[in-house]
Amino acid sequence: MNWPEAAVTKYAALNAEQWEETMNCGRCAEVSCTDASCSGQSEIVYIMDQCPGCAYGDLDLSPDVFESITGQSYTKLSIEWKFVDCPISNNVQYCLKTGSSEFWVAVQPANCVSGVQSLSINGQETSVIDSAYYFLIDGSGESVADLNSISISIKGVNGEVLEETLSLSAD
């Protein structure tokens, strides 16, 4: 899977409460320094992980982003941030979780402009595997999907719906 080039250095971990059991994974945020020593500088970051030790409203910024907006090496400074659309130019990509089959399908979307509110596979609502941001349907022994022709519908937090029929390979 191809990630946006900027996500390699411009990333952040989100506090546990706002992480919302991975539902904010992959979203973007605009971060601005509000401390007197660096007021006015901002960057867009990709939310890639949870920060269990962070308080509500906190982000743990990558070293590159922190230095870019503060001009300093790592210390605690006041910031403000808000979710924004990601600057994505590629199409949404999908990763099929190892072990997926016609009976149990887990799919991870990437390169979404906004966050994912919900995802359905072949018209069936999915649950989220919290530790890895995979959306899952479990047929409990019954066939739920032909991986050669699987319909995915994503509803973004911005209300937009993306529907695609794909051929995904199991390993």
N, CA, C and O of each residue as an XYZ file, in Angstrom:
684
protein
N       0.841     -1.167      0.000
C       0.000      0.000      0.000
C       0.894      1.240      0.000
O       1.946      1.252      0.638
N       0.477      2.264     -0.706
C       1.230      3.512     -0.746
C       0.625      4.523      0.215
O      -0.578      4.782      0.186
N       1.463      5.088      1.060
C       1.030      6.117      1.995
C       1.397      7.467      1.421
O       2.325      7.555      0.617
N       0.702      8.521      1.806
C       1.117      9.861      1.377
C       2.542     10.113      1.862
O       2.874      9.801      3.005
N       3.375     10.669      1.007
C       4.776     10.888      1.351
C       4.919     11.696      2.642
O       5.795     11.411      3.460
N       4.069     12.694      2.824
C       4.153     13.551      4.011
C       3.874     12.789      5.301
O       4.337     13.199      6.366
N       3.126     11.691      5.230
C       2.770     10.938      6.441
C       3.986     10.305      7.107
O       3.922      9.923      8.275
N       5.082     10.190      6.382
C       6.298      9.589      6.936
C       6.926     10.494      7.993
O       7.525     10.004      8.950
N       6.794     11.812      7.829
C       7.407     12.747      8.776
C       6.400     13.655      9.476
O       6.689     14.177     10.552
N       5.232     13.849      8.886
C       4.237     14.773      9.454
C       3.088     13.969     10.057
O       2.021     13.834      9.459
N       3.330     13.445     11.241
C       2.335     12.590     11.885
C       2.176     12.990     13.346
O       2.981     13.737     13.901
N       1.121     12.472     13.944
C       0.867     12.732     15.363
C       0.113     11.559     15.962
O      -0.549     10.797     15.258
N       0.228     11.432     17.279
C      -0.569     10.471     18.046
C      -1.623     11.271     18.803
O      -1.333     12.330     19.360
N      -2.841     10.754     18.817
C      -3.998     11.439     19.391
C      -4.333     10.858     20.760
O      -4.197      9.655     20.979
N      -4.766     11.710     21.671
C      -5.143     11.250     23.010
C      -6.193     10.143     22.919
O      -6.957     10.073     21.956
N      -6.215      9.289     23.925
C      -7.051      8.081     23.897
C      -8.536      8.383     23.728
O      -9.225      7.681     22.988
N      -9.044      9.421     24.405
C     -10.476      9.704     24.325
C     -10.887     10.131     22.919
O     -11.915      9.675     22.417
N     -10.119     10.981     22.284
C     -10.459     11.439     20.940
C     -10.027     10.442     19.857
O     -10.460     10.555     18.711
N      -9.192      9.484     20.205
C      -8.798      8.412     19.291
C     -10.028      7.613     18.865
O     -10.101      7.119     17.740
N     -10.986      7.493     19.772
C     -12.260      6.824     19.538
C     -12.097      5.413     18.965
O     -12.657      5.080     17.921
N     -11.315      4.596     19.675
C     -11.122      3.189     19.300
C     -10.717      3.038     17.835
O     -11.294      2.222     17.116
N      -9.765      3.791     17.402
C      -9.152      3.842     16.060
C      -9.978      4.567     15.005
O      -9.510      4.702     13.875
N     -11.172      5.037     15.313
C     -12.005      5.654     14.276
C     -11.424      6.966     13.755
O     -11.858      7.445     12.708
N     -10.457      7.559     14.451
C      -9.806      8.765     13.941
C      -8.432      8.479     13.352
O      -7.708      9.405     12.985
N      -8.071      7.211     13.261
C      -6.824      6.821     12.615
C      -6.894      7.214     11.136
O      -7.912      6.996     10.478
N      -5.815      7.790     10.624
C      -5.761      8.153      9.211
C      -6.325      9.520      8.890
O      -6.179      9.999      7.765
N      -6.966     10.158      9.853
C      -7.479     11.514      9.620
C      -6.330     12.513      9.678
O      -5.224     12.179     10.104
N      -6.595     13.716      9.255
C      -5.600     14.777      9.321
C      -6.063     15.870     10.266
O      -7.258     16.063     10.490
N      -5.094     16.574     10.808
C      -5.373     17.695     11.702
C      -4.432     18.838     11.353
O      -3.265     18.622     11.024
N      -4.952     20.046     11.428
C      -4.104     21.228     11.304
C      -3.721     21.643     12.715
O      -4.584     21.893     13.556
N      -2.417     21.714     12.964
C      -1.891     22.014     14.291
C      -1.221     23.380     14.251
O      -0.410     23.657     13.367
N      -1.563     24.229     15.209
C      -0.962     25.563     15.307
C      -0.377     25.747     16.696
O      -0.973     25.339     17.693
N       0.788     26.362     16.752
C       1.396     26.686     18.034
C       0.749     27.976     18.541
O       0.679     28.968     17.817
N       0.281     27.955     19.785
C      -0.340     29.144     20.381
C       0.523     29.729     21.497
O       0.150     30.731     22.108
N       1.661     29.117     21.763
C       2.592     29.627     22.761
C       3.206     30.932     22.243
O       3.401     31.084     21.037
N       3.509     31.865     23.136
C       4.082     33.155     22.741
C       5.391     32.995     21.972
O       5.736     33.852     21.159
N       6.123     31.909     22.218
C       7.420     31.722     21.562
C       7.304     31.258     20.111
O       8.297     31.267     19.385
N       6.115     30.855     19.680
C       6.011     30.303     18.321
C       4.648     30.540     17.683
O       4.267     29.825     16.757
N       3.927     31.512     18.155
C       2.571     31.759     17.680
C       2.529     31.972     16.168
O       3.368     32.667     15.594
N       1.526     31.352     15.543
C       1.300     31.584     14.119
C       1.790     30.495     13.193
O       1.391     30.468     12.029
N       2.626     29.610     13.652
C       3.127     28.533     12.800
C       2.151     27.362     12.833
O       1.607     27.034     13.887
N       1.928     26.725     11.671
C       1.027     25.568     11.646
C       1.494     24.541     10.624
O       2.266     24.846      9.715
N       1.009     23.325     10.796
C       1.298     22.199      9.896
C       0.074     21.299      9.862
O      -0.724     21.283     10.799
N      -0.067     20.550      8.773
C      -1.076     19.493      8.704
C      -0.380     18.180      9.018
O       0.664     17.866      8.447
N      -0.973     17.408      9.940
C      -0.405     16.124     10.347
C      -1.396     15.003     10.063
O      -2.604     15.224      9.981
N      -0.860     13.801      9.917
C      -1.656     12.583      9.760
C      -1.741     11.905     11.123
O      -0.715     11.632     11.746
N      -2.958     11.631     11.587
C      -3.150     10.949     12.870
C      -2.886      9.462     12.639
O      -3.638      8.793     11.930
N      -1.814      8.950     13.241
C      -1.372      7.588     12.964
C      -1.421      6.646     14.161
O      -1.304      5.431     14.000
N      -1.594      7.200     15.363
C      -1.511      6.344     16.539
C      -2.245      7.008     17.700
O      -2.672      8.160     17.626
N      -2.369      6.240     18.765
C      -2.978      6.713     19.997
C      -1.877      7.097     20.979
O      -0.827      6.457     21.027
N      -2.120      8.132     21.749
C      -1.200      8.543     22.808
C      -1.900      8.303     24.143
O      -2.617      9.179     24.626
N      -1.703      7.117     24.754
C      -2.421      6.781     25.982
C      -2.146      7.740     27.139
O      -3.015      7.930     27.990
N      -0.967      8.346     27.191
C      -0.618      9.247     28.288
C      -1.028     10.691     28.066
O      -0.802     11.538     28.930
N      -1.626     10.982     26.927
C      -2.019     12.359     26.614
C      -3.399     12.672     27.181
O      -4.275     11.808     27.226
N      -3.579     13.908     27.610
C      -4.875     14.369     28.109
C      -5.782     14.720     26.932
O      -5.309     14.892     25.808
N      -7.084     14.826     27.191
C      -8.045     15.206     26.162
C      -7.579     16.507     25.500
O      -7.227     17.470     26.181
N      -7.582     16.519     24.175
C      -7.156     17.695     23.421
C      -5.688     17.685     23.042
O      -5.258     18.486     22.212
N      -4.908     16.787     23.640
C      -3.470     16.734     23.363
C      -3.151     15.908     22.129
O      -3.863     14.966     21.783
N      -2.064     16.289     21.478
C      -1.450     15.514     20.404
C       0.013     15.320     20.760
O       0.627     16.202     21.360
N       0.576     14.181     20.401
C       2.009     13.940     20.508
C       2.542     14.049     19.086
O       2.320     13.159     18.265
N       3.246     15.142     18.793
C       3.683     15.444     17.429
C       4.994     14.758     17.080
O       5.830     14.513     17.949
N       5.166     14.451     15.794
C       6.442     13.917     15.324
C       7.519     14.980     15.544
O       7.208     16.171     15.576
N       8.781     14.567     15.695
C       9.854     15.550     15.895
C       9.915     16.599     14.782
O      10.123     17.780     15.060
N       9.735     16.181     13.524
C       9.795     17.132     12.406
C       8.710     18.196     12.508
O       8.978     19.378     12.295
N       7.491     17.784     12.832
C       6.388     18.746     12.936
C       6.603     19.666     14.131
O       6.413     20.878     14.026
N       6.996     19.099     15.257
C       7.201     19.928     16.448
C       8.236     21.008     16.168
O       8.016     22.175     16.491
N       9.358     20.632     15.574
C      10.403     21.609     15.270
C       9.927     22.623     14.234
O      10.261     23.805     14.321
N       9.151     22.167     13.257
C       8.656     23.062     12.209
C       7.749     24.163     12.764
O       7.853     25.317     12.349
N       6.858     23.814     13.701
C       5.923     24.837     14.191
C       6.432     25.602     15.416
O       5.920     26.676     15.729
N       7.442     25.051     16.114
C       7.930     25.738     17.318
C       9.330     26.303     17.148
O       9.708     27.241     17.850
N      10.108     25.741     16.219
C      11.497     26.156     16.081
C      12.364     25.631     17.211
O      13.503     26.068     17.375
N      11.841     24.705     17.986
C      12.555     24.184     19.148
C      12.610     22.664     19.100
O      11.863     22.012     18.371
N      13.534     22.115     19.912
C      13.492     20.674     20.081
C      12.406     20.373     21.099
O      11.814     21.290     21.668
N      12.148     19.128     21.326
C      10.949     18.712     22.048
C      10.852     19.260     23.467
O      11.765     19.117     24.280
N       9.720     19.889     23.731
C       9.303     20.347     25.053
C       7.790     20.502     24.988
O       7.210     20.326     23.917
N       7.141     20.820     26.080
C       5.684     21.015     26.044
C       5.377     22.487     25.794
O       5.858     23.365     26.511
N       4.571     22.742     24.769
C       4.107     24.089     24.454
C       2.623     24.024     24.145
O       2.092     22.958     23.833
N       1.963     25.153     24.231
C       0.527     25.204     23.947
C       0.276     25.147     22.445
O       0.924     25.837     21.658
N      -0.690     24.299     22.070
C      -1.091     24.194     20.669
C      -2.612     24.232     20.580
O      -3.318     24.047     21.571
N      -3.087     24.475     19.385
C      -4.486     24.274     19.036
C      -4.493     23.389     17.811
O      -3.563     23.424     17.005
N      -5.539     22.598     17.669
C      -5.636     21.775     16.474
C      -7.096     21.524     16.156
O      -7.976     21.640     17.008
N      -7.322     21.175     14.890
C      -8.665     20.812     14.434
C      -8.524     19.800     13.308
O      -7.546     19.814     12.560
N      -9.522     18.915     13.197
C      -9.535     17.977     12.084
C      -9.765     18.743     10.787
O     -10.577     19.667     10.733
N      -9.040     18.347      9.744
C      -9.199     18.921      8.408
C      -9.153     17.781      7.395
O      -8.737     16.670      7.724
N      -9.581     18.056      6.164
C      -9.425     17.066      5.101
C      -7.942     16.844      4.837
O      -7.147     17.782      4.897
N      -7.579     15.618      4.547
C      -6.192     15.290      4.235
C      -5.864     15.736      2.809
O      -6.702     15.631      1.913
N      -4.650     16.228      2.604
C      -4.229     16.630      1.258
C      -3.829     15.401      0.431
O      -2.649     15.174      0.165
N      -4.822     14.626      0.038
C      -4.609     13.359     -0.668
C      -4.852     13.571     -2.157
O      -5.844     14.182     -2.553
N      -3.939     13.061     -2.977
C      -4.143     13.152     -4.425
C      -4.353     11.775     -5.052
O      -4.726     11.678     -6.221
N      -4.118     10.718     -4.287
C      -4.302      9.357     -4.802
C      -5.686      8.828     -4.444
O      -6.392      9.411     -3.621
N      -6.062      7.725     -5.065
C      -7.328      7.067     -4.751
C      -7.232      6.334     -3.416
O      -6.141      6.035     -2.932
N      -8.392      6.052     -2.834
C      -8.443      5.230     -1.628
C      -7.869      3.860     -1.966
O      -8.136      3.309     -3.034
N      -7.088      3.323     -1.054
C      -6.530      1.986     -1.213
C      -7.053      1.109     -0.083
O      -7.476      1.600      0.963
N      -7.013     -0.191     -0.316
C      -7.539     -1.138      0.672
C      -6.511     -2.222      0.935
O      -5.897     -2.760      0.013
N      -6.339     -2.530      2.206
C      -5.462     -3.615      2.622
C      -6.345     -4.724      3.184
O      -7.131     -4.491      4.103
N      -6.218     -5.913      2.640
C      -6.958     -7.076      3.121
C      -6.127     -7.736      4.214
O      -4.974     -8.100      3.981
N      -6.698     -7.891      5.392
C      -5.958     -8.457      6.525
C      -5.583     -9.905      6.260
O      -6.363    -10.677      5.702
N      -4.372    -10.257      6.672
C      -3.906    -11.629      6.587
C      -4.924    -12.553      7.241
O      -5.411    -12.274      8.336
N      -5.241    -13.648      6.572
C      -6.205    -14.607      7.098
C      -7.615    -14.399      6.580
O      -8.491    -15.225      6.832
N      -7.853    -13.302      5.854
C      -9.192    -13.069      5.302
C      -9.539    -14.159      4.303
O      -8.671    -14.684      3.606
N     -10.818    -14.489      4.246
C     -11.311    -15.518      3.330
C     -12.762    -15.189      3.005
O     -13.269    -14.144      3.413
N     -13.421    -16.064      2.282
C     -14.833    -15.823      1.973
C     -15.708    -15.853      3.232
O     -16.842    -15.375      3.202
N     -15.196    -16.406      4.330
C     -15.964    -16.542      5.572
C     -15.700    -15.429      6.594
O     -16.522    -15.183      7.477
N     -14.564    -14.768      6.471
C     -14.122    -13.764      7.444
C     -13.301    -12.734      6.689
O     -12.214    -13.045      6.202
N     -13.809    -11.511      6.586
C     -13.146    -10.482      5.784
C     -12.861     -9.259      6.650
O     -13.755     -8.718      7.300
N     -11.599     -8.837      6.645
C     -11.207     -7.614      7.344
C     -10.454     -6.722      6.359
O      -9.479     -7.148      5.739
N     -10.915     -5.491      6.225
C     -10.370     -4.552      5.246
C      -9.973     -3.265      5.956
O     -10.696     -2.765      6.816
N      -8.803     -2.737      5.578
C      -8.333     -1.465      6.117
C      -8.251     -0.453      4.978
O      -7.497     -0.663      4.027
N      -9.017      0.648      5.054
C      -8.908      1.675      4.019
C      -7.749      2.624      4.328
O      -7.427      2.859      5.493
N      -7.132      3.163      3.291
C      -6.060      4.149      3.446
C      -6.232      5.215      2.370
O      -6.901      4.991      1.362
N      -5.631      6.354      2.592
C      -5.694      7.497      1.670
C      -7.099      8.068      1.565
O      -7.527      8.462      0.480
N      -7.813      8.117      2.668
C      -9.140      8.743      2.697
C      -8.964     10.238      2.962
O      -8.131     10.635      3.777
N      -9.742     11.053      2.280
C      -9.656     12.499      2.478
C     -10.149     12.884      3.865
O      -9.506     13.667      4.564
N     -11.289     12.335      4.258
C     -11.819     12.610      5.599
C     -11.825     11.299      6.379
O     -11.511     10.246      5.825
N     -12.167     11.357      7.617
C     -12.236     10.142      8.414
C     -13.374      9.243      7.972
O     -14.314      9.690      7.316
N     -13.282      7.976      8.336
C     -14.307      6.991      7.996
C     -15.318      6.922      9.139
O     -14.964      6.622     10.279
N     -16.569      7.202      8.820
C     -17.645      7.080      9.815
C     -18.138      5.649      9.878
O     -18.394      5.118     10.959
N     -18.273      5.015      8.697
C     -18.700      3.616      8.650
C     -18.238      3.002      7.340
O     -17.963      3.704      6.366
N     -18.157      1.680      7.335
C     -17.758      0.941      6.145
C     -18.606     -0.319      6.089
O     -18.767     -1.015      7.092
N     -19.148     -0.608      4.910
C     -19.885     -1.861      4.744
C     -19.231     -2.680      3.643
O     -18.654     -2.142      2.698
N     -19.336     -3.978      3.788
C     -18.800     -4.930      2.817
C     -19.970     -5.746      2.306
O     -20.672     -6.396      3.080
N     -20.174     -5.709      0.999
C     -21.303     -6.409      0.369
C     -22.627     -6.088      1.059
O     -23.468     -6.964      1.259
N     -22.795     -4.822      1.418
C     -24.035     -4.366      2.031
C     -24.175     -4.674      3.507
O     -25.178     -4.307      4.119
N     -23.191     -5.339      4.093
C     -23.240     -5.691      5.518
C     -22.400     -4.707      6.329
O     -21.254     -4.417      5.983
N     -22.984     -4.200      7.409
C     -22.233     -3.319      8.299
C     -21.070     -4.101      8.905
O     -21.154     -5.315      9.095
N     -20.007     -3.403      9.200
C     -18.819     -4.035      9.762
C     -18.602     -3.578     11.197
O     -19.155     -2.570     11.636
N     -17.789     -4.338     11.915
C     -17.295     -3.898     13.218
C     -15.820     -3.560     13.029
O     -15.212     -3.947     12.031
N     -15.252     -2.846     13.981
C     -13.861     -2.419     13.858
C     -12.991     -3.232     14.807
O     -13.320     -3.402     15.981
N     -11.877     -3.732     14.280
C     -10.866     -4.379     15.113
C     -10.038     -3.239     15.686
O      -9.222     -2.649     14.979
N     -10.238     -2.927     16.950
C      -9.693     -1.721     17.571
C      -8.188     -1.577     17.425
O      -7.709     -0.477     17.150
N      -7.447     -2.621     17.595
C      -5.998     -2.489     17.627
C      -5.375     -2.206     16.269
O      -4.197     -1.854     16.206
N      -6.122     -2.348     15.184
C      -5.485     -2.236     13.876
C      -6.288     -1.497     12.817
O      -5.858     -1.457     11.664
N      -7.431     -0.909     13.151
C      -8.234     -0.135     12.202
C      -8.665     -0.960     10.993
O      -8.689     -0.455      9.870
N      -9.006     -2.226     11.222
C      -9.600     -3.059     10.175
C     -11.103     -3.114     10.403
O     -11.565     -3.190     11.542
N     -11.865     -3.076      9.308
C     -13.317     -3.210      9.356
C     -13.642     -4.653      9.001
O     -13.164     -5.158      7.986
N     -14.450     -5.327      9.822
C     -14.600     -6.776      9.775
C     -16.045     -7.208      9.594
O     -16.957     -6.646     10.201
N     -16.242     -8.229      8.738
C     -17.481     -9.012      8.762
C     -17.069    -10.457      8.997
O     -16.132    -10.961      8.378
N     -17.782    -11.109      9.899
C     -17.485    -12.490     10.265
C     -18.710    -13.332      9.952
O     -19.767    -13.152     10.557
N     -18.566    -14.245      9.010
C     -19.683    -15.091      8.605
C     -19.945    -16.251      9.534
O     -20.889    -17.012      9.322
N     -19.124    -16.402     10.565
C     -19.279    -17.515     11.514
C     -19.472    -18.840     10.789
O     -20.383    -19.610     11.094
N     -18.590    -19.087      9.818
C     -18.632    -20.355      9.092
C     -19.436    -20.315      7.809
O     -19.409    -21.276      7.041
N     -20.154    -19.223      7.554
C     -20.911    -19.099      6.310
C     -20.222    -18.086      5.402
O     -19.630    -17.115      5.874
N     -20.304    -18.321      4.109
C     -19.674    -17.433      3.141
C     -20.304    -16.043      3.198
O     -21.527    -15.906      3.178
N     -19.452    -15.006      3.269
C     -19.935    -13.630      3.302
C     -19.425    -12.800      2.133
O     -19.943    -11.714      1.872
N     -18.407    -13.304      1.423
C     -17.831    -12.484      0.361
C     -17.029    -13.307     -0.628
O     -16.330    -14.250     -0.259
N     -17.144    -12.933     -1.880
C     -16.261    -13.429     -2.926
C     -15.161    -12.382     -3.061
O     -15.420    -11.282     -3.549
N     -13.948    -12.700     -2.640
C     -12.868    -11.722     -2.637
C     -12.505    -11.235     -4.035
O     -11.845    -10.206     -4.177
N     -12.929    -11.962     -5.071
C     -12.672    -11.525     -6.444
C     -13.628    -10.424     -6.884
O     -13.377     -9.743     -7.878
N     -14.723    -10.247     -6.150
C     -15.699     -9.203     -6.473
C     -16.387     -8.773     -5.180
O     -17.470     -9.249     -4.838
N     -15.728     -7.866     -4.478
C     -16.212     -7.433     -3.173
C     -16.639     -5.962     -3.257
O     -15.888     -5.109     -3.731
N     -17.840     -5.690     -2.794
C     -18.364     -4.320     -2.821
C     -18.103     -3.651     -1.479
O     -18.466     -4.173     -0.425
N     -17.470     -2.493     -1.538
C     -17.157     -1.737     -0.330
C     -17.811     -0.367     -0.433
O     -17.731      0.301     -1.463
N     -18.452      0.035      0.644
C     -19.063      1.362      0.729
C     -18.518      2.046      1.976
O     -18.645      1.535      3.089
N     -17.911      3.206      1.772
C     -17.357      3.983      2.879
C     -18.172      5.263      3.020
O     -18.386      5.983      2.045
N     -18.621      5.539      4.232
C     -19.242      6.828      4.525
C     -18.241      7.628      5.336
O     -17.824      7.208      6.416
N     -17.857      8.785      4.809
C     -16.898      9.634      5.492
C     -17.553     10.492      6.552
O     -18.771     10.673      6.551
N     -16.742     11.024      7.460
C     -17.274     11.908      8.490
C     -17.823     13.197      7.883
O     -18.581     13.920      8.530
N     -17.440     13.479      6.642
C     -17.953     14.664      5.947
C     -19.270     14.373      5.225
O     -19.818     15.252      4.561
N     -19.782     13.136      5.353
C     -21.057     12.768      4.743
C     -20.949     12.170      3.356
O     -21.922     11.610      2.850
N     -19.791     12.275      2.732
C     -19.611     11.708      1.398
C     -19.578     10.187      1.466
O     -19.117      9.601      2.446
N     -20.084      9.554      0.390
C     -20.099      8.096      0.306
C     -19.289      7.679     -0.915
O     -19.474      8.216     -2.007
N     -18.395      6.722     -0.723
C     -17.596      6.154     -1.804
C     -17.978      4.692     -1.918
O     -17.921      3.952     -0.936
N     -18.369      4.269     -3.124
C     -18.725      2.868     -3.350
C     -17.849      2.313     -4.457
O     -17.707      2.918     -5.519
N     -17.262      1.151     -4.194
C     -16.383      0.504     -5.160
C     -16.594     -1.002     -5.116
O     -16.935     -1.567     -4.076
N     -16.384     -1.641     -6.258
C     -16.334     -3.099     -6.319
C     -14.912     -3.458     -6.714
O     -14.402     -2.988     -7.731
N     -14.280     -4.291     -5.908
C     -12.856     -4.580     -6.051
C     -12.598     -6.073     -6.089
O     -13.441     -6.887     -5.714
N     -11.416     -6.400     -6.551
C     -10.889     -7.750     -6.423
C      -9.719     -7.656     -5.454
O      -8.720     -6.999     -5.744
N      -9.842     -8.310     -4.310
C      -8.792     -8.281     -3.295
C      -8.193     -9.668     -3.163
O      -8.905    -10.668     -3.241
N      -6.888     -9.729     -2.964
C      -6.201    -11.013     -2.883
C      -5.965    -11.418     -1.445
O      -5.449    -10.636     -0.647
N      -6.340    -12.632     -1.117
C      -5.984    -13.202      0.183
C      -4.597    -13.804      0.041
O      -4.204    -14.225     -1.047
N      -3.855    -13.846      1.142
C      -2.504    -14.411      1.059
C      -2.506    -15.894      1.276
O      -1.449    -16.525      1.239
